[in-house]
Amino acid sequence: MRFTKTQPLISVIIPVYNGNGYLPAALLSILNQTYKNLEIIVIDDGSTDNSYEIMKNFAKEDKRLRIFKNPKNLNISHTLNRGIKLAKGQYLARMDADDVALPHRLEKQIKYLLDHPEVVIVGGQCQTIDITGKVIGRKHFPRTDKQIRDALYTTNPIQHPTAVINRALLPKNFTWYNAVLPPAEDYDLFFRLGSYGQYHNLKSMVLQYRQYLGSSTFKNPVKTFSATLKVRHLAVTKYGYQPSLKSQLIHYLQVVTVYLLPDSLIYPLYVLMRGIKLPRLLRRQPVSSLFKGIDQFSYRSLPFFS
């Protein structure tokens, strides 16, 4: 460790649904963190594969893992809310079952939170990786509180599985994930957290964010964007958020883009805008077949949604 302050407990919450292909790498990346004072709450959300068996085998080897199983698939919001109720730590860290946390992620994030007690949530920068774990690109996020607040209305400026939240700044009756807003429940949460403290993203890479064919997340970008619009409406009408004129103009441009372009063009357009490399399998395809088949690809990185 590079700092000597009292080491608080971090509760890492990992929801799992049919994660057997990538779950071992995700769990190992948290177990091997340089910051050791962790509890890792892993909840199987009704998987139909052997995810729960993998979880049990890991828990036998490291008692920091606390494993649970939902009686059926409840969706990520209910699963995360259950994890938060079970958590003992003041600091709540998010992690997904198909991503890989870089070794110093939690050490760097907890040091920042201890040095900046006014910060309610800290994220970081991401590498993107393919199905094999090869780095194929990067995702860059705004860093300062002002930059993040300015960006909130037009993008999700914190990568959800990089987030660490200081819940000591939140009221005891705080409402966490809204189950009626999937898949934009994290976006809604981020708007509301801003009433209780500052935002920050570290300049460091803290996560390898996996992009792969076959992901079912955000297959329907119009439906997903509709949830995003609901959250933005709540932000303005209920949460006291005031978007700038520039943000409003970008918002309306996004609306036109999503509702006028065919689904098959939305992700390639985003990739072009962000400069993210496509997975190897997609790069080898002709452009025509890429656009035709791109709706099989994960939309969870779209600037409007994530």
Stockholm file with secondary structure:
# STOCKHOLM 1.0

chainA/1-306         MRFTKTQPLISVIIPVYNGNGYLPAALLSILNQTYKNLEIIVIDDGSTDNSYEIMKNFAKEDKRLRIFKNPKNLNISHTLNRGIKLAKGQYLARMDADDVALPHRLEKQIKYLLDHPEVVIVGGQCQTIDITGKVIGRKHFPRTDKQIRDALYTTNPIQHPTAVINRALLPKNFTWYNAVLPPAEDYDLFFRLGSYGQYHNLKSMVLQYRQYLGSSTFKNPVKTFSATLKVRHLAVTKYGYQPSLKSQLIHYLQVVTVYLLPDSLIYPLYVLMRGIKLPRLLRRQPVSSLFKGIDQFSYRSLPFFS
#=GR chainA/1-306 SS CCCCSCCCCEEEEEEESSCTTTHHHHHHHHHTCSCCCEEEEEEECSCSSSHHHHHHHHHHHCTTEEEEECSSCCCHHHHHHHHHHHCCCSEEEECCTTCEECTTHHHHHHHHHHHCTTEEEEEEEEEEECTTSCEEEEECCCCSHHHHHHHTTTSCCSCGGGCEEEGGGSCTTCCCCCTTSTTCHHHHHHHHHTTTSEEEEEEEEEEEEECCBTCCTTSCHHHHHHHHHHHHHHHHHTSCCCCCHHHHHHHHHHHHHHHHSCHHHHHHHHHHHHTCCCCHHHHTSCHHHHHHHGGGBCCTTCTTTC
#=GC SS_cons         CCCCSCCCCEEEEEEESSCTTTHHHHHHHHHTCSCCCEEEEEEECSCSSSHHHHHHHHHHHCTTEEEEECSSCCCHHHHHHHHHHHCCCSEEEECCTTCEECTTHHHHHHHHHHHCTTEEEEEEEEEEECTTSCEEEEECCCCSHHHHHHHTTTSCCSCGGGCEEEGGGSCTTCCCCCTTSTTCHHHHHHHHHTTTSEEEEEEEEEEEEECCBTCCTTSCHHHHHHHHHHHHHHHHHTSCCCCCHHHHHHHHHHHHHHHHSCHHHHHHHHHHHHTCCCCHHHHTSCHHHHHHHGGGBCCTTCTTTC
//
